Amino acid sequence: MTRATHSATAHSATAQPATALYDIPGPLTRKRHFVYGVVSTALILALIGWVVYLLLDTGQFAAQKWTPFEYKGIQELLLRGLGNTLKAFGYAAVLSLALGVVLAVGRLSVHRPVRWTAILLVEFFRAMPVLVMIFFIFVALKVQPLPALVSGLALYNGSVLAEVFRTGVNNVERGQREAAYALGMRKTQVMTHVLVPQAVRAMLPTIISQLVVALKDTSLGYLITYEEFLHAGKLIASNLDYDLPFIPVVMVISPIYIGMCMLLSWFATWLSRRQKRNPKTEAVETGPAEPGTLLPGGQ
C-alpha cells in the first residue's frame, strides 16, 4: 500500500463517524435540498420586502419620527433602561444557575426526603407562570421591583435548568460511572471529575437557550414599574405626538434585544470550542481512554 493510499484510508476511517448517524444524500436529494433552500430564501426575502413596503407606505421612515432619538435625554433614558435590563439579567442568570445546580443535586440524591423535596420544588416552579410569580412576590410579599423580577426569573429558570443538569448527568454513559466507582472514587469525585465534565458540553446549548429566555423575560419588569429597556421604550412612545409612535421605538429596541441574544449564542459557541481544546475533554471524543484516566491525576 502506498503512502497516499494509506493516508486516504486513514482519513476515511477518521471521517466515518461524522456520517454514521445518517445516510449521505445522493445527487437527487442534494438537488431537492437546493431547490428547497432557494424557495425558502425567496419566500423570506418576499416577506421582508412586504414588511418594508408597509413601513414605507405608513411613513415610518420619515425624518420626523426619528428626530426624537437624536435628543440626549432620550438616548440616556434608553441607555439607563438597557443597563437595568442587563443588571436584572445578570442577577437572574447567576441565581438561576446556582438554584439549578442545587435542585439537580437534590434530584440526584440517594436520600428519598431530599430527592422528593427537590422534585416537588422543581415541578411547582416549572408549572407556575413567570408573571404570576413576579406579581406575587411584588404585590403579596411587598418586595421592590428589581428583587421581585430577579426572584421570579430565578425560580422559574432555575427549576428548568435543574432538569437540564439532571438529564445531562444521567445521559453520560453508565460505564463511566461504574468504572469510576471501581477505581475507589467517592460520589462527589465521580460527579465533579467524571460526569459533569462530560455532560457540560451536551448541556451547553440548552443552558444558553434558557438564559436567552431569561434575558427576554426581563421585559416583564415593566409590568411592575421596573425601569428596564422596554419600560424606557414605552415612556418614549407615550410622549411622542405622531401616529403609531411605538413602531419606531420597537425598530430601535428589537435589534438590540436580538443582538444580545446572538451574543449569548456566540459565547456558547466560543465556550464549546474552548472546551474541545481542553485536554480533560479531548479523551472523551478521540476514543477510548487508557486504564486509569478516569481519575484525574491518577496513576
C-alpha positions as a Markdown table, in Angstrom:
| # | Residue | x | y | z |
|---|---|---|---|---|
| 1 | Met | 0.0 | 0.0 | 0.0 |
| 2 | Thr | 1.4 | 3.3 | -1.0 |
| 3 | Arg | 1.7 | 6.2 | 1.4 |
| 4 | Ala | -1.0 | 8.2 | -0.4 |
| 5 | Thr | -3.4 | 5.2 | -0.2 |
| 6 | His | -2.7 | 4.7 | 3.4 |
| 7 | Ser | -3.3 | 8.4 | 4.1 |
| 8 | Ala | -6.6 | 8.3 | 2.2 |
| 9 | Thr | -7.7 | 5.2 | 4.1 |
| 10 | Ala | -6.8 | 6.7 | 7.5 |
| 11 | His | -8.7 | 9.9 | 6.5 |
| 12 | Ser | -11.8 | 7.8 | 5.5 |
| 13 | Ala | -11.7 | 6.0 | 8.8 |
| 14 | Thr | -11.4 | 9.2 | 10.7 |
| 15 | Ala | -14.2 | 10.9 | 8.8 |
| 16 | Gln | -16.6 | 7.9 | 9.0 |
| 17 | Pro | -18.2 | 8.7 | 12.4 |
| 18 | Ala | -19.3 | 12.1 | 11.1 |
| 19 | Thr | -21.8 | 10.4 | 8.7 |
| 20 | Ala | -22.6 | 7.3 | 10.8 |
| 21 | Leu | -25.9 | 8.7 | 12.1 |
| 22 | Tyr | -27.5 | 9.4 | 8.7 |
| 23 | Asp | -27.3 | 8.4 | 5.0 |
| 24 | Ile | -25.2 | 10.5 | 2.7 |
| 25 | Pro | -27.6 | 12.4 | 0.4 |
| 26 | Gly | -27.5 | 11.4 | -3.3 |
| 27 | Pro | -27.5 | 13.8 | -6.3 |
| 28 | Leu | -31.3 | 13.9 | -6.5 |
| 29 | Thr | -31.6 | 14.7 | -2.8 |
| 30 | Arg | -29.0 | 17.4 | -2.9 |
| 31 | Lys | -30.8 | 19.0 | -5.9 |
| 32 | Arg | -34.1 | 18.8 | -4.0 |
| 33 | His | -32.5 | 20.4 | -0.9 |
| 34 | Phe | -31.0 | 23.1 | -3.1 |
| 35 | Val | -34.5 | 23.9 | -4.6 |
| 36 | Tyr | -36.0 | 23.9 | -1.1 |
| 37 | Gly | -33.3 | 26.4 | 0.0 |
| 38 | Val | -33.8 | 28.7 | -3.0 |
| 39 | Val | -37.6 | 28.7 | -2.5 |
| 40 | Ser | -37.3 | 29.3 | 1.3 |
| 41 | Thr | -34.9 | 32.2 | 0.7 |
| 42 | Ala | -37.2 | 33.7 | -1.9 |
| 43 | Leu | -40.2 | 33.5 | 0.5 |
| 44 | Ile | -38.2 | 35.1 | 3.3 |
| 45 | Leu | -37.0 | 37.9 | 1.1 |
| 46 | Ala | -40.5 | 38.4 | -0.1 |
| 47 | Leu | -41.8 | 38.6 | 3.4 |
| 48 | Ile | -39.1 | 41.1 | 4.4 |
| 49 | Gly | -39.9 | 43.2 | 1.3 |
| 50 | Trp | -43.6 | 43.2 | 2.1 |
| 51 | Val | -42.9 | 44.4 | 5.7 |
| 52 | Val | -40.5 | 47.1 | 4.4 |
| 53 | Tyr | -43.2 | 48.2 | 1.9 |
| 54 | Leu | -45.8 | 48.5 | 4.7 |
| 55 | Leu | -43.4 | 50.6 | 6.8 |
| 56 | Leu | -42.6 | 52.9 | 3.9 |
| 57 | Asp | -46.3 | 53.2 | 3.0 |
| 58 | Thr | -47.2 | 54.3 | 6.5 |
| 59 | Gly | -44.3 | 56.7 | 6.7 |
| 60 | Gln | -42.4 | 55.0 | 9.4 |
| 61 | Phe | -39.0 | 56.1 | 8.0 |
| 62 | Ala | -39.9 | 59.8 | 7.9 |
| 63 | Ala | -37.3 | 62.1 | 9.5 |
| 64 | Gln | -40.0 | 63.5 | 11.8 |
| 65 | Lys | -40.4 | 60.1 | 13.5 |
| 66 | Trp | -36.6 | 59.5 | 14.0 |
| 67 | Thr | -35.6 | 63.0 | 15.1 |
| 68 | Pro | -36.5 | 62.5 | 18.8 |
| 69 | Phe | -33.9 | 59.7 | 19.1 |
| 70 | Glu | -31.2 | 62.3 | 18.5 |
| 71 | Tyr | -32.0 | 64.0 | 21.8 |
| 72 | Lys | -29.6 | 63.4 | 24.6 |
| 73 | Gly | -32.4 | 62.8 | 27.2 |
| 74 | Ile | -34.0 | 60.0 | 25.1 |
| 75 | Gln | -30.6 | 58.4 | 24.5 |
| 76 | Glu | -29.8 | 58.5 | 28.2 |
| 77 | Leu | -33.2 | 57.0 | 29.0 |
| 78 | Leu | -32.6 | 54.1 | 26.6 |
| 79 | Leu | -29.1 | 53.5 | 27.9 |
| 80 | Arg | -30.4 | 53.6 | 31.5 |
| 81 | Gly | -33.1 | 51.1 | 30.6 |
| 82 | Leu | -30.6 | 48.8 | 28.8 |
| 83 | Gly | -28.3 | 48.9 | 31.9 |
| 84 | Asn | -31.2 | 48.0 | 34.2 |
| 85 | Thr | -32.1 | 45.1 | 31.8 |
| 86 | Leu | -28.6 | 43.8 | 31.9 |
| 87 | Lys | -28.4 | 44.1 | 35.6 |
| 88 | Ala | -31.6 | 42.2 | 36.1 |
| 89 | Phe | -30.4 | 39.5 | 33.7 |
| 90 | Gly | -27.0 | 39.2 | 35.3 |
| 91 | Tyr | -28.6 | 38.6 | 38.8 |
| 92 | Ala | -31.2 | 36.2 | 37.4 |
| 93 | Ala | -28.7 | 34.2 | 35.3 |
| 94 | Val | -26.3 | 33.7 | 38.3 |
| 95 | Leu | -29.1 | 32.8 | 40.7 |
| 96 | Ser | -30.8 | 30.5 | 38.1 |
| 97 | Leu | -27.6 | 28.6 | 37.5 |
| 98 | Ala | -26.9 | 28.3 | 41.2 |
| 99 | Leu | -30.5 | 27.2 | 42.0 |
| 100 | Gly | -30.5 | 24.8 | 39.1 |
| 101 | Val | -27.3 | 23.1 | 40.4 |
| 102 | Val | -28.8 | 22.8 | 43.9 |
| 103 | Leu | -32.1 | 21.4 | 42.8 |
| 104 | Ala | -30.4 | 19.0 | 40.3 |
| 105 | Val | -28.1 | 17.7 | 43.1 |
| 106 | Gly | -31.2 | 17.2 | 45.2 |
| 107 | Arg | -33.0 | 15.3 | 42.5 |
| 108 | Leu | -30.0 | 13.1 | 42.1 |
| 109 | Ser | -29.6 | 12.4 | 45.8 |
| 110 | Val | -29.9 | 8.9 | 47.1 |
| 111 | His | -31.8 | 10.2 | 50.2 |
| 112 | Arg | -35.5 | 10.0 | 49.5 |
| 113 | Pro | -36.7 | 13.0 | 51.5 |
| 114 | Val | -34.1 | 15.2 | 49.8 |
| 115 | Arg | -35.0 | 13.8 | 46.4 |
| 116 | Trp | -38.7 | 14.2 | 46.8 |
| 117 | Thr | -38.4 | 17.7 | 48.2 |
| 118 | Ala | -36.3 | 18.7 | 45.1 |
| 119 | Ile | -38.9 | 17.1 | 42.8 |
| 120 | Leu | -41.8 | 19.0 | 44.4 |
| 121 | Leu | -39.9 | 22.3 | 44.1 |
| 122 | Val | -38.9 | 21.8 | 40.5 |
| 123 | Glu | -42.3 | 20.7 | 39.3 |
| 124 | Phe | -44.1 | 23.5 | 41.2 |
| 125 | Phe | -41.9 | 26.3 | 39.9 |
| 126 | Arg | -41.8 | 24.9 | 36.4 |
| 127 | Ala | -45.6 | 24.8 | 36.3 |
| 128 | Met | -46.1 | 28.3 | 37.8 |
| 129 | Pro | -46.2 | 31.1 | 35.1 |
| 130 | Val | -43.3 | 33.5 | 35.5 |
| 131 | Leu | -45.6 | 36.6 | 35.5 |
| 132 | Val | -47.7 | 35.2 | 38.3 |
| 133 | Met | -44.6 | 34.6 | 40.5 |
| 134 | Ile | -43.3 | 38.0 | 39.8 |
| 135 | Phe | -46.6 | 39.7 | 40.7 |
| 136 | Phe | -47.0 | 37.5 | 43.8 |
| 137 | Ile | -43.5 | 38.5 | 45.1 |
| 138 | Phe | -44.0 | 42.1 | 44.2 |
| 139 | Val | -47.6 | 42.6 | 45.5 |
| 140 | Ala | -48.1 | 40.0 | 48.2 |
| 141 | Leu | -44.6 | 40.0 | 49.7 |
| 142 | Lys | -44.2 | 43.8 | 49.0 |
| 143 | Val | -40.7 | 43.4 | 47.5 |
| 144 | Gln | -39.0 | 46.1 | 45.4 |
| 145 | Pro | -39.3 | 45.8 | 41.6 |
| 146 | Leu | -35.8 | 44.6 | 40.9 |
| 147 | Pro | -35.7 | 41.8 | 43.6 |
| 148 | Ala | -39.2 | 40.7 | 42.6 |
| 149 | Leu | -38.3 | 40.5 | 39.0 |
| 150 | Val | -35.0 | 38.6 | 39.7 |
| 151 | Ser | -36.6 | 36.2 | 42.1 |
| 152 | Gly | -39.4 | 35.3 | 39.7 |
| 153 | Leu | -36.9 | 34.7 | 36.9 |
| 154 | Ala | -34.5 | 32.8 | 39.1 |
| 155 | Leu | -37.2 | 30.5 | 40.5 |
| 156 | Tyr | -38.6 | 29.6 | 37.1 |
| 157 | Asn | -35.4 | 29.3 | 35.1 |
| 158 | Gly | -33.6 | 27.6 | 37.9 |
| 159 | Ser | -36.2 | 24.8 | 38.1 |
| 160 | Val | -35.9 | 24.4 | 34.3 |
| 161 | Leu | -32.1 | 24.3 | 34.4 |
| 162 | Ala | -32.3 | 21.7 | 37.2 |
| 163 | Glu | -33.9 | 19.3 | 34.8 |
| 164 | Val | -31.3 | 20.2 | 32.2 |
| 165 | Phe | -28.5 | 19.4 | 34.6 |
| 166 | Arg | -30.1 | 16.2 | 35.8 |
| 167 | Thr | -30.8 | 14.9 | 32.3 |
| 168 | Gly | -27.3 | 15.8 | 31.1 |
| 169 | Val | -25.7 | 13.9 | 34.0 |
| 170 | Asn | -27.9 | 10.9 | 33.6 |
| 171 | Asn | -27.2 | 10.7 | 29.9 |
| 172 | Val | -23.5 | 10.1 | 30.4 |
| 173 | Glu | -22.6 | 6.5 | 29.6 |
| 174 | Arg | -23.3 | 4.3 | 32.6 |
| 175 | Gly | -20.0 | 2.6 | 32.3 |
| 176 | Gln | -18.2 | 5.8 | 33.1 |
| 177 | Arg | -19.9 | 6.0 | 36.5 |
| 178 | Glu | -19.3 | 2.3 | 37.3 |
| 179 | Ala | -15.6 | 2.5 | 36.3 |
| 180 | Ala | -15.1 | 5.5 | 38.5 |
| 181 | Tyr | -16.6 | 3.8 | 41.5 |
| 182 | Ala | -14.5 | 0.7 | 40.7 |
| 183 | Leu | -11.4 | 2.9 | 41.0 |
| 184 | Gly | -12.5 | 3.9 | 44.5 |
| 185 | Met | -13.8 | 7.4 | 43.8 |
| 186 | Arg | -16.4 | 8.8 | 46.1 |
| 187 | Lys | -19.7 | 10.1 | 44.8 |
| 188 | Thr | -18.6 | 13.7 | 44.9 |
| 189 | Gln | -15.5 | 12.9 | 42.9 |
| 190 | Val | -17.5 | 10.9 | 40.4 |
| 191 | Met | -19.8 | 13.8 | 39.9 |
| 192 | Thr | -17.2 | 16.6 | 39.6 |
| 193 | His | -14.4 | 14.8 | 37.8 |
| 194 | Val | -16.3 | 12.3 | 35.6 |
| 195 | Leu | -20.0 | 13.0 | 35.0 |
| 196 | Val | -20.2 | 16.8 | 35.0 |
| 197 | Pro | -17.2 | 17.5 | 32.6 |
| 198 | Gln | -18.7 | 15.1 | 30.0 |
| 199 | Ala | -22.2 | 16.4 | 30.4 |
| 200 | Val | -21.4 | 20.1 | 30.3 |
| 201 | Arg | -20.8 | 20.3 | 26.6 |
| 202 | Ala | -24.0 | 18.4 | 25.8 |
| 203 | Met | -26.0 | 20.7 | 28.1 |
| 204 | Leu | -24.4 | 24.0 | 27.0 |
| 205 | Pro | -26.8 | 24.8 | 24.1 |
| 206 | Thr | -29.8 | 24.1 | 26.2 |
| 207 | Ile | -28.4 | 26.2 | 29.1 |
| 208 | Ile | -27.7 | 29.1 | 26.8 |
| 209 | Ser | -31.2 | 28.8 | 25.3 |
| 210 | Gln | -32.7 | 29.0 | 28.7 |
| 211 | Leu | -30.6 | 32.0 | 29.6 |
| 212 | Val | -31.9 | 33.7 | 26.4 |
| 213 | Val | -35.4 | 33.1 | 27.7 |
| 214 | Ala | -34.4 | 34.7 | 31.0 |
| 215 | Leu | -33.0 | 37.7 | 29.1 |
| 216 | Lys | -36.2 | 38.2 | 27.1 |
| 217 | Asp | -38.4 | 37.7 | 30.2 |
| 218 | Thr | -36.7 | 40.7 | 31.9 |
| 219 | Ser | -39.1 | 42.7 | 29.8 |
| 220 | Leu | -41.8 | 41.6 | 32.2 |
| 221 | Gly | -40.3 | 44.1 | 34.6 |
| 222 | Tyr | -42.2 | 47.0 | 33.0 |
| 223 | Leu | -45.4 | 45.5 | 34.4 |
| 224 | Ile | -44.2 | 46.1 | 38.0 |
| 225 | Thr | -42.7 | 49.5 | 37.2 |
| 226 | Tyr | -39.1 | 48.3 | 36.9 |
| 227 | Glu | -37.4 | 50.8 | 34.6 |
| 228 | Glu | -35.9 | 48.3 | 32.2 |
| 229 | Phe | -35.3 | 48.6 | 28.4 |
| 230 | Leu | -38.9 | 48.0 | 27.3 |
| 231 | His | -40.2 | 50.3 | 30.0 |
| 232 | Ala | -37.9 | 53.1 | 28.7 |
| 233 | Gly | -39.3 | 52.5 | 25.2 |
| 234 | Lys | -42.8 | 52.7 | 26.5 |
| 235 | Leu | -42.1 | 56.0 | 28.2 |
| 236 | Ile | -40.6 | 57.4 | 25.0 |
| 237 | Ala | -43.5 | 56.2 | 22.8 |
| 238 | Ser | -46.1 | 57.6 | 25.1 |
| 239 | Asn | -44.6 | 61.1 | 24.8 |
| 240 | Leu | -44.4 | 61.2 | 21.0 |
| 241 | Asp | -47.1 | 63.2 | 19.3 |
| 242 | Tyr | -47.4 | 61.4 | 15.9 |
| 243 | Asp | -49.3 | 58.3 | 14.7 |
| 244 | Leu | -48.1 | 54.8 | 15.6 |
| 245 | Pro | -45.2 | 56.0 | 17.8 |
| 246 | Phe | -44.5 | 52.5 | 19.0 |
| 247 | Ile | -43.2 | 51.3 | 15.7 |
| 248 | Pro | -40.0 | 53.4 | 15.5 |
| 249 | Val | -39.4 | 52.6 | 19.2 |
| 250 | Val | -39.8 | 48.9 | 18.5 |
| 251 | Met | -37.4 | 49.2 | 15.5 |
| 252 | Val | -34.8 | 50.7 | 17.8 |
| 253 | Ile | -35.3 | 48.2 | 20.7 |
| 254 | Ser | -35.8 | 44.9 | 18.8 |
| 255 | Pro | -32.3 | 44.8 | 17.1 |
| 256 | Ile | -30.7 | 45.4 | 20.5 |
| 257 | Tyr | -32.6 | 42.5 | 22.1 |
| 258 | Ile | -31.7 | 40.3 | 19.1 |
| 259 | Gly | -28.1 | 41.4 | 19.3 |
| 260 | Met | -27.8 | 40.5 | 23.0 |
| 261 | Cys | -29.4 | 37.0 | 22.3 |
| 262 | Met | -26.9 | 36.5 | 19.4 |
| 263 | Leu | -24.1 | 37.5 | 21.7 |
| 264 | Leu | -25.1 | 34.8 | 24.2 |
| 265 | Ser | -25.2 | 32.2 | 21.3 |
| 266 | Trp | -21.8 | 33.3 | 20.2 |
| 267 | Phe | -20.4 | 33.0 | 23.7 |
| 268 | Ala | -21.8 | 29.4 | 23.8 |
| 269 | Thr | -20.1 | 28.6 | 20.5 |
| 270 | Trp | -16.8 | 30.1 | 21.8 |
| 271 | Leu | -17.0 | 28.2 | 25.1 |
| 272 | Ser | -17.7 | 24.9 | 23.3 |
| 273 | Arg | -14.7 | 25.3 | 21.0 |
| 274 | Arg | -12.6 | 26.2 | 24.0 |
| 275 | Gln | -13.7 | 23.0 | 25.8 |
| 276 | Lys | -12.8 | 20.9 | 22.7 |
| 277 | Arg | -9.2 | 22.1 | 23.1 |
| 278 | Asn | -9.2 | 21.2 | 26.8 |
| 279 | Pro | -7.1 | 18.1 | 27.4 |
| 280 | Lys | -9.6 | 16.9 | 30.1 |
| 281 | Thr | -12.3 | 16.6 | 27.4 |
| 282 | Glu | -10.3 | 15.5 | 24.4 |
| 283 | Ala | -10.1 | 12.0 | 25.7 |
| 284 | Val | -13.8 | 11.6 | 25.6 |
| 285 | Glu | -14.0 | 12.5 | 21.9 |
| 286 | Thr | -10.8 | 11.0 | 20.5 |
| 287 | Gly | -11.6 | 7.4 | 21.6 |
| 288 | Pro | -11.3 | 5.0 | 24.5 |
| 289 | Ala | -9.1 | 6.3 | 27.3 |
| 290 | Glu | -6.3 | 4.3 | 28.7 |
| 291 | Pro | -7.0 | 2.5 | 32.0 |
| 292 | Gly | -6.8 | 4.8 | 35.0 |
| 293 | Thr | -7.5 | 8.0 | 33.1 |
| 294 | Leu | -11.0 | 8.4 | 34.7 |
| 295 | Leu | -9.3 | 9.6 | 37.9 |
| 296 | Pro | -7.7 | 13.0 | 37.2 |
| 297 | Gly | -4.1 | 12.9 | 38.1 |
| 298 | Gly | -4.3 | 9.2 | 39.0 |
| 299 | Gln | -1.5 | 6.8 | 38.4 |
